[in-house]
Amino acid sequence: MKKLGLLLAAATMAVSASAQTVTESKTFDNFYVGINGGVATKATGHSWLKNLNPNAGLRIGRWFTPVFGLAAESNAYFSNKPGVSRGTVVRGLNTSLLGTVNLSNWFGGYKGEPRVFEVIPVAGLGWFHQFGTESAGKNHNALTSKAGIDFAFNLGSSKAWQIYVEPSMTWYLNGENGGQGIEYNLNKSFFQLNAGIVYKFKNSNGTHNFTIAQLRDQNEIDGLNNQINSLRSDLNDKDAQLSAKDKKIADLQNALDECQKKPKKAATATNLQPTVLFRQGKSSIDKAQYAPIELIASYMKNHPEANVEIKGYASPEGNAEFNQKLSQARAEAVKNALVKKYKISADRLKATGCGVTDKLFEQVEFNRVATFNDTTKD
Protein backbone atom coordinates (compact mmCIF):
# COMPACT_ATOMS: atom_id res chain seq x y z
CA MET A 1 0.00 0.00 0.00
CA LYS A 2 2.89 2.35 0.75
CA LYS A 3 4.28 1.74 -2.72
CA LEU A 4 0.87 2.38 -4.20
CA GLY A 5 0.66 5.70 -2.34
CA LEU A 6 4.06 6.77 -3.60
CA LEU A 7 3.04 5.88 -7.13
CA LEU A 8 -0.12 7.97 -6.90
CA ALA A 9 1.81 10.91 -5.39
CA ALA A 10 4.30 10.80 -8.24
CA ALA A 11 1.46 10.68 -10.73
CA THR A 12 -0.10 13.73 -9.10
CA MET A 13 3.15 15.67 -9.57
CA ALA A 14 3.13 14.58 -13.18
CA VAL A 15 -0.36 16.07 -13.54
CA SER A 16 0.88 19.56 -12.64
CA ALA A 17 3.92 19.17 -14.90
CA SER A 18 1.91 18.09 -17.95
CA ALA A 19 -1.30 20.05 -17.57
CA GLN A 20 0.28 23.25 -18.87
CA THR A 21 1.24 21.69 -22.20
CA VAL A 22 -2.20 20.66 -23.46
CA THR A 23 -5.44 22.43 -24.22
CA GLU A 24 -8.24 22.47 -21.69
CA SER A 25 -10.44 19.36 -21.57
CA LYS A 26 -14.20 19.42 -21.20
CA THR A 27 -16.10 17.14 -18.82
CA PHE A 28 -16.69 14.32 -21.28
CA ASP A 29 -13.36 14.52 -23.14
CA ASN A 30 -10.67 11.80 -23.14
CA PHE A 31 -12.94 8.90 -22.21
CA TYR A 32 -12.26 5.41 -23.53
CA VAL A 33 -13.77 1.94 -23.36
CA GLY A 34 -12.08 -1.39 -23.89
CA ILE A 35 -12.36 -5.13 -23.53
CA ASN A 36 -9.68 -7.61 -22.45
CA GLY A 37 -9.16 -11.27 -21.86
CA GLY A 38 -6.51 -13.78 -20.88
CA VAL A 39 -5.60 -16.39 -18.29
CA ALA A 40 -4.92 -16.35 -14.55
CA THR A 41 -2.92 -18.68 -12.31
CA LYS A 42 -2.52 -18.91 -8.59
CA ALA A 43 0.74 -17.36 -7.42
CA THR A 44 1.74 -20.04 -4.90
CA GLY A 45 4.66 -22.17 -5.93
CA HIS A 46 2.87 -25.52 -6.01
CA SER A 47 0.03 -24.03 -8.14
CA TRP A 48 2.06 -21.79 -10.50
CA LEU A 49 0.90 -22.24 -14.11
CA LYS A 50 -1.45 -25.07 -13.06
CA ASN A 51 -5.21 -24.99 -13.56
CA LEU A 52 -5.08 -21.81 -15.72
CA ASN A 53 -8.43 -20.06 -15.52
CA PRO A 54 -9.60 -17.93 -18.48
CA ASN A 55 -11.04 -14.48 -17.84
CA ALA A 56 -12.65 -11.65 -19.80
CA GLY A 57 -13.23 -8.06 -18.73
CA LEU A 58 -14.49 -4.58 -19.52
CA ARG A 59 -12.54 -1.39 -18.81
CA ILE A 60 -13.92 2.18 -18.91
CA GLY A 61 -11.59 5.07 -18.15
CA ARG A 62 -10.64 8.68 -18.59
CA TRP A 63 -7.30 10.45 -18.99
CA PHE A 64 -7.21 13.71 -17.04
CA THR A 65 -3.80 14.64 -18.48
CA PRO A 66 -1.48 12.84 -20.91
CA VAL A 67 0.15 11.30 -17.81
CA PHE A 68 -2.59 10.54 -15.26
CA GLY A 69 -5.98 8.86 -15.53
CA LEU A 70 -8.49 6.62 -13.78
CA ALA A 71 -10.25 3.47 -14.97
CA ALA A 72 -12.97 1.17 -13.70
CA GLU A 73 -12.46 -2.48 -14.62
CA SER A 74 -14.39 -5.66 -14.03
CA ASN A 75 -13.13 -9.15 -14.96
CA ALA A 76 -15.05 -12.40 -14.92
CA TYR A 77 -13.04 -15.61 -14.16
CA PHE A 78 -14.28 -18.87 -15.62
CA SER A 79 -13.71 -22.36 -14.24
CA ASN A 80 -11.37 -24.60 -16.19
CA LYS A 81 -13.40 -27.57 -14.93
CA PRO A 82 -16.87 -27.58 -16.51
CA GLY A 83 -19.66 -28.55 -14.15
CA VAL A 84 -17.98 -27.36 -10.95
CA SER A 85 -19.91 -24.05 -10.69
CA ARG A 86 -23.50 -23.91 -9.62
CA GLY A 87 -25.93 -21.82 -11.66
CA THR A 88 -23.25 -19.95 -13.64
CA VAL A 89 -20.12 -20.62 -15.66
CA VAL A 90 -18.44 -17.65 -13.95
CA ARG A 91 -16.19 -18.73 -11.10
CA GLY A 92 -15.62 -15.19 -9.72
CA LEU A 93 -15.75 -11.45 -10.45
CA ASN A 94 -13.10 -8.88 -9.58
CA THR A 95 -14.09 -5.20 -9.94
CA SER A 96 -11.38 -2.56 -9.44
CA LEU A 97 -10.80 1.20 -9.55
CA LEU A 98 -7.37 1.73 -11.08
CA GLY A 99 -5.02 4.67 -11.34
CA THR A 100 -3.16 4.81 -14.66
CA VAL A 101 0.20 6.52 -15.26
CA ASN A 102 1.66 6.93 -18.75
CA LEU A 103 5.40 6.66 -18.13
CA SER A 104 6.22 7.38 -21.77
CA ASN A 105 4.55 10.79 -21.59
CA TRP A 106 5.83 11.47 -18.09
CA PHE A 107 9.51 10.98 -18.87
CA GLY A 108 9.50 11.64 -22.61
CA GLY A 109 6.99 14.52 -22.71
CA TYR A 110 3.79 14.66 -24.71
CA LYS A 111 4.41 15.57 -28.36
CA GLY A 112 0.86 16.39 -29.40
CA GLU A 113 -0.32 12.83 -30.09
CA PRO A 114 0.29 9.40 -28.52
CA ARG A 115 3.42 7.46 -29.40
CA VAL A 116 3.11 4.23 -31.32
CA PHE A 117 4.35 2.35 -28.23
CA GLU A 118 3.72 3.38 -24.62
CA VAL A 119 4.30 1.91 -21.16
CA ILE A 120 1.42 2.42 -18.72
CA PRO A 121 1.47 1.05 -15.15
CA VAL A 122 -1.95 0.47 -13.52
CA ALA A 123 -2.73 0.00 -9.83
CA GLY A 124 -5.73 0.20 -7.53
CA LEU A 125 -8.18 -1.45 -5.17
CA GLY A 126 -11.07 -3.77 -5.93
CA TRP A 127 -13.63 -6.26 -4.67
CA PHE A 128 -13.60 -9.95 -5.52
CA HIS A 129 -16.76 -12.05 -5.42
CA GLN A 130 -16.36 -15.83 -5.61
CA PHE A 131 -19.38 -17.94 -6.45
CA GLY A 132 -20.13 -21.00 -4.29
CA THR A 133 -19.98 -24.61 -5.54
CA GLU A 134 -22.03 -27.68 -4.89
CA SER A 135 -19.42 -28.98 -2.42
CA ALA A 136 -18.79 -25.68 -0.57
CA GLY A 137 -22.30 -24.35 -0.83
CA LYS A 138 -21.65 -20.62 -0.31
CA ASN A 139 -20.27 -17.44 -1.91
CA HIS A 140 -17.24 -15.43 -0.75
CA ASN A 141 -16.14 -11.79 -0.99
CA ALA A 142 -12.73 -10.25 -0.51
CA LEU A 143 -11.02 -6.87 -0.77
CA THR A 144 -8.32 -6.96 -3.44
CA SER A 145 -5.40 -4.92 -4.68
CA LYS A 146 -4.17 -5.04 -8.27
CA ALA A 147 -0.94 -3.82 -9.88
CA GLY A 148 0.09 -4.32 -13.48
CA ILE A 149 1.74 -2.74 -16.47
CA ASP A 150 0.31 -2.22 -19.94
CA PHE A 151 2.54 -2.45 -22.99
CA ALA A 152 0.34 -0.46 -25.35
CA PHE A 153 0.38 0.13 -29.10
CA ASN A 154 -1.61 3.06 -30.56
CA LEU A 155 -3.03 2.38 -34.01
CA GLY A 156 -4.38 4.38 -36.94
CA SER A 157 -3.69 7.88 -38.23
CA SER A 158 -5.87 9.42 -35.49
CA LYS A 159 -4.57 7.07 -32.76
CA ALA A 160 -8.16 6.32 -31.73
CA TRP A 161 -7.46 2.59 -31.18
CA GLN A 162 -5.07 0.99 -28.75
CA ILE A 163 -4.12 -2.61 -28.11
CA TYR A 164 -2.15 -3.69 -25.07
CA VAL A 165 -0.65 -6.67 -23.30
CA GLU A 166 -0.92 -6.56 -19.50
CA PRO A 167 0.83 -8.80 -16.95
CA SER A 168 -0.53 -8.13 -13.46
CA MET A 169 -0.78 -9.36 -9.89
CA THR A 170 -3.89 -9.35 -7.74
CA TRP A 171 -3.66 -9.80 -3.96
CA TYR A 172 -6.41 -10.65 -1.50
CA LEU A 173 -6.29 -8.17 1.39
CA ASN A 174 -8.46 -10.21 3.81
CA GLY A 175 -8.93 -13.90 4.42
CA GLU A 176 -12.14 -15.91 4.22
CA ASN A 177 -13.79 -18.53 6.43
CA GLY A 178 -12.08 -17.18 9.53
CA GLY A 179 -8.69 -17.09 7.90
CA GLN A 180 -8.85 -20.71 6.69
CA GLY A 181 -7.76 -19.77 3.15
CA ILE A 182 -9.41 -19.41 -0.25
CA GLU A 183 -11.83 -22.06 -1.41
CA TYR A 184 -11.90 -23.76 -4.86
CA ASN A 185 -8.11 -23.80 -4.96
CA LEU A 186 -7.95 -20.02 -5.32
CA ASN A 187 -5.00 -18.80 -3.27
CA LYS A 188 -4.61 -15.39 -1.70
CA SER A 189 -2.99 -13.95 -4.79
CA PHE A 190 -2.94 -14.71 -8.47
CA PHE A 191 -1.04 -13.66 -11.55
CA GLN A 192 -2.77 -13.02 -14.86
CA LEU A 193 -1.71 -12.20 -18.39
CA ASN A 194 -4.32 -10.34 -20.47
CA ALA A 195 -4.53 -8.67 -23.85
CA GLY A 196 -6.99 -5.90 -24.58
CA ILE A 197 -8.25 -3.41 -27.14
CA VAL A 198 -9.37 0.15 -26.36
CA TYR A 199 -11.35 2.76 -28.31
CA LYS A 200 -10.83 6.43 -27.36
CA PHE A 201 -13.92 8.58 -27.97
CA LYS A 202 -13.69 11.76 -30.01
CA ASN A 203 -13.06 14.95 -27.99
CA SER A 204 -14.32 18.51 -28.26
CA ASN A 205 -10.97 19.46 -29.85
CA GLY A 206 -11.84 17.32 -32.90
CA THR A 207 -9.31 14.56 -32.16
CA HIS A 208 -9.29 11.41 -30.03
CA ASN A 209 -6.42 12.59 -27.84
CA PHE A 210 -4.95 15.64 -26.13
CA THR A 211 -3.66 18.51 -28.27
CA ILE A 212 -0.78 20.85 -27.46
CA ALA A 213 -1.74 24.31 -26.19
CA GLN A 214 -0.48 27.23 -28.25
CA LEU A 215 1.90 28.83 -25.76
CA ARG A 216 3.30 32.27 -26.54
CA ASP A 217 6.61 33.75 -25.43
CA GLN A 218 6.95 37.21 -23.86
CA ASN A 219 8.19 38.85 -27.09
CA GLU A 220 5.08 37.67 -28.92
CA ILE A 221 2.86 38.86 -26.08
CA ASP A 222 4.58 42.28 -26.13
CA GLY A 223 4.07 42.45 -29.90
CA LEU A 224 0.37 41.68 -29.54
CA ASN A 225 0.03 44.31 -26.80
CA ASN A 226 1.66 46.88 -29.09
CA GLN A 227 -0.80 46.00 -31.84
CA ILE A 228 -3.70 46.37 -29.40
CA ASN A 229 -2.42 49.78 -28.22
CA SER A 230 -1.97 50.91 -31.83
CA LEU A 231 -5.52 49.85 -32.68
CA ARG A 232 -6.82 51.68 -29.62
CA SER A 233 -4.99 54.84 -30.72
CA ASP A 234 -6.47 54.53 -34.22
CA LEU A 235 -9.90 54.04 -32.68
CA ASN A 236 -9.51 57.20 -30.59
CA ASP A 237 -8.50 59.14 -33.73
CA LYS A 238 -11.53 57.80 -35.57
CA ASP A 239 -13.76 58.81 -32.65
CA ALA A 240 -12.35 62.36 -32.80
CA GLN A 241 -12.95 62.51 -36.56
CA LEU A 242 -16.50 61.25 -36.11
CA SER A 243 -17.12 63.86 -33.42
CA ALA A 244 -15.89 66.62 -35.76
CA LYS A 245 -18.12 65.34 -38.57
CA ASP A 246 -21.08 65.14 -36.21
CA LYS A 247 -20.49 68.79 -35.23
CA LYS A 248 -20.30 69.82 -38.88
CA ILE A 249 -23.53 67.98 -39.64
CA ALA A 250 -25.20 69.69 -36.69
CA ASP A 251 -24.00 73.12 -37.91
CA LEU A 252 -25.31 72.46 -41.43
CA GLN A 253 -28.62 71.28 -40.01
CA ASN A 254 -28.93 74.47 -37.97
CA ALA A 255 -28.14 76.57 -41.06
CA LEU A 256 -30.79 74.66 -43.02
CA ASP A 257 -33.34 75.18 -40.28
CA GLU A 258 -32.61 78.92 -40.25
CA CYS A 259 -32.92 79.06 -44.02
CA GLN A 260 -36.27 77.28 -43.91
CA LYS A 261 -37.57 79.79 -41.37
CA LYS A 262 -37.00 82.69 -43.80
CA PRO A 263 -40.09 83.76 -45.81
CA LYS A 264 -40.16 82.22 -49.25
CA LYS A 265 -40.39 84.32 -52.37
CA ALA A 266 -43.71 84.14 -54.15
CA ALA A 267 -43.47 82.44 -57.50
CA THR A 268 -44.02 84.73 -60.46
CA ALA A 269 -44.97 83.65 -63.92
CA THR A 270 -42.59 84.35 -66.83
CA ASN A 271 -44.33 85.65 -69.92
CA LEU A 272 -43.49 83.82 -73.15
CA GLN A 273 -43.55 86.07 -76.22
CA PRO A 274 -45.63 84.08 -78.75
CA THR A 275 -49.38 84.90 -78.84
CA VAL A 276 -52.27 83.33 -80.73
CA LEU A 277 -54.77 85.74 -82.36
CA PHE A 278 -58.46 84.90 -82.92
CA ARG A 279 -61.17 86.31 -85.19
CA GLN A 280 -63.96 88.32 -83.57
CA GLY A 281 -66.38 86.07 -81.72
CA LYS A 282 -64.43 82.89 -82.66
CA SER A 283 -62.45 80.34 -80.59
CA SER A 284 -61.19 78.27 -83.52
CA ILE A 285 -57.51 78.57 -84.38
CA ASP A 286 -56.58 79.89 -87.82
CA LYS A 287 -54.00 77.90 -89.73
CA ALA A 288 -51.52 80.76 -89.63
CA GLN A 289 -51.68 80.81 -85.80
CA TYR A 290 -50.15 77.36 -85.35
CA ALA A 291 -46.68 78.83 -85.77
CA PRO A 292 -46.61 80.43 -82.28
CA ILE A 293 -48.21 77.29 -80.82
CA GLU A 294 -45.42 75.21 -82.36
CA LEU A 295 -42.85 77.54 -80.77
CA ILE A 296 -44.43 76.92 -77.34
CA ALA A 297 -44.45 73.14 -77.99
CA SER A 298 -40.73 73.24 -78.89
CA TYR A 299 -39.99 75.24 -75.75
CA MET A 300 -41.77 72.71 -73.53
CA LYS A 301 -39.97 69.78 -75.15
CA ASN A 302 -36.62 71.48 -74.58
CA HIS A 303 -37.60 72.26 -70.99
CA PRO A 304 -39.29 69.09 -69.70
CA GLU A 305 -39.65 70.61 -66.23
CA ALA A 306 -41.63 73.63 -67.52
CA ASN A 307 -45.35 74.11 -66.81
CA VAL A 308 -47.27 76.64 -68.88
CA GLU A 309 -50.49 78.54 -68.18
CA ILE A 310 -52.53 79.56 -71.27
CA LYS A 311 -54.62 82.71 -70.73
CA GLY A 312 -57.45 83.47 -73.10
CA TYR A 313 -58.86 87.05 -73.63
CA ALA A 314 -61.72 88.76 -75.48
CA SER A 315 -62.03 92.34 -76.81
CA PRO A 316 -64.53 94.70 -75.10
CA GLU A 317 -67.28 94.36 -77.72
CA GLY A 318 -70.34 92.38 -76.78
CA ASN A 319 -71.81 90.80 -73.64
CA ALA A 320 -69.40 90.33 -70.69
CA GLU A 321 -70.73 86.85 -69.81
CA PHE A 322 -70.36 85.73 -73.43
CA ASN A 323 -66.86 87.18 -73.61
CA GLN A 324 -65.86 85.30 -70.42
CA LYS A 325 -66.94 82.00 -71.95
CA LEU A 326 -65.26 82.96 -75.24
CA SER A 327 -61.93 83.69 -73.49
CA GLN A 328 -62.07 80.29 -71.72
CA ALA A 329 -62.84 78.54 -75.00
CA ARG A 330 -59.86 80.21 -76.71
CA ALA A 331 -57.50 79.05 -73.91
CA GLU A 332 -58.92 75.50 -74.09
CA ALA A 333 -58.51 75.43 -77.89
CA VAL A 334 -54.80 76.26 -77.62
CA LYS A 335 -54.33 73.67 -74.87
CA ASN A 336 -56.02 70.98 -76.98
CA ALA A 337 -53.76 71.84 -79.91
CA LEU A 338 -50.66 71.42 -77.78
CA VAL A 339 -51.87 68.11 -76.38
CA LYS A 340 -53.25 66.49 -79.51
CA LYS A 341 -51.03 67.90 -82.25
CA TYR A 342 -47.74 68.34 -80.41
CA LYS A 343 -48.11 65.60 -77.77
CA ILE A 344 -47.51 67.84 -74.74
CA SER A 345 -48.76 66.28 -71.48
CA ALA A 346 -52.03 67.86 -70.35
CA ASP A 347 -50.71 67.81 -66.76
CA ARG A 348 -48.17 70.47 -67.74
CA LEU A 349 -50.80 72.85 -69.17
CA LYS A 350 -53.42 75.04 -67.53
CA ALA A 351 -56.12 76.90 -69.51
CA THR A 352 -57.56 80.06 -67.91
CA GLY A 353 -60.25 82.34 -69.35
CA CYS A 354 -59.49 85.93 -68.30
CA GLY A 355 -62.54 87.58 -69.90
CA VAL A 356 -62.50 91.06 -71.49
CA THR A 357 -59.39 93.21 -71.70
CA ASP A 358 -58.21 96.30 -73.60
CA LYS A 359 -54.96 96.57 -71.66
CA LEU A 360 -52.75 94.13 -73.55
CA PHE A 361 -52.58 95.98 -76.84
CA GLU A 362 -53.60 99.46 -78.07
CA GLN A 363 -55.40 98.04 -81.07
CA VAL A 364 -58.67 96.59 -79.90
CA GLU A 365 -58.65 93.56 -82.25
CA PHE A 366 -55.22 92.46 -80.91
CA ASN A 367 -56.85 91.78 -77.53
CA ARG A 368 -58.70 88.78 -79.02
CA VAL A 369 -55.72 86.63 -78.02
CA ALA A 370 -54.24 83.74 -76.04
CA THR A 371 -50.94 84.28 -74.21
CA PHE A 372 -48.45 81.93 -72.51
CA ASN A 373 -46.79 82.13 -69.10
CA ASP A 374 -44.14 79.72 -67.72
CA THR A 375 -45.33 79.22 -64.15
CA THR A 376 -42.32 77.13 -63.08
CA LYS A 377 -39.91 80.07 -63.02
CA ASP A 378 -39.55 82.59 -60.20
Stockholm file with secondary structure:
# STOCKHOLM 1.0

chainA/1-378         MKKLGLLLAAATMAVSASAQTVTESKTFDNFYVGINGGVATKATGHSWLKNLNPNAGLRIGRWFTPVFGLAAESNAYFSNKPGVSRGTVVRGLNTSLLGTVNLSNWFGGYKGEPRVFEVIPVAGLGWFHQFGTESAGKNHNALTSKAGIDFAFNLGSSKAWQIYVEPSMTWYLNGENGGQGIEYNLNKSFFQLNAGIVYKFKNSNGTHNFTIAQLRDQNEIDGLNNQINSLRSDLNDKDAQLSAKDKKIADLQNALDECQKKPKKAATATNLQPTVLFRQGKSSIDKAQYAPIELIASYMKNHPEANVEIKGYASPEGNAEFNQKLSQARAEAVKNALVKKYKISADRLKATGCGVTDKLFEQVEFNRVATFNDTTKD
#=GR chainA/1-378 SS CHHHHHHHHHHHHHHHHHGGGBCCCCTTCSEEEEEEEEEEEECSGGGTTSSCEEEEEEEEEEESSSSEEEEEEEEEEECSSTTCBSSCSEEEEEEEEEEEECHHHHHHCCCSSCCSEEEEEEEEEEEEEECCBTTTCSCEEEEEEEEEEEEEEEESTTCCEEEEEEEEEEEESSCSTTTTCCSTTCCSEEEEEEEEEEEECCCTTSSSSCCBCCCCCHHHHHHHHHHHHHHHHHHHHHHHHHHHHHHHHHHHHHHHHHHHHSCCCCCCCEEEEEEEECCTTCCSCCGGGHHHHHHHHHHHHHCTTCCEEEEEEECSSSCHHHHHHHHHHHHHHHHHHHHHTTCCCGGGEEEEEEEECSSSCSSGGGGSEEEEEETTCC
#=GC SS_cons         CHHHHHHHHHHHHHHHHHGGGBCCCCTTCSEEEEEEEEEEEECSGGGTTSSCEEEEEEEEEEESSSSEEEEEEEEEEECSSTTCBSSCSEEEEEEEEEEEECHHHHHHCCCSSCCSEEEEEEEEEEEEEECCBTTTCSCEEEEEEEEEEEEEEEESTTCCEEEEEEEEEEEESSCSTTTTCCSTTCCSEEEEEEEEEEEECCCTTSSSSCCBCCCCCHHHHHHHHHHHHHHHHHHHHHHHHHHHHHHHHHHHHHHHHHHHHSCCCCCCCEEEEEEEECCTTCCSCCGGGHHHHHHHHHHHHHCTTCCEEEEEEECSSSCHHHHHHHHHHHHHHHHHHHHHTTCCCGGGEEEEEEEECSSSCSSGGGGSEEEEEETTCC
//
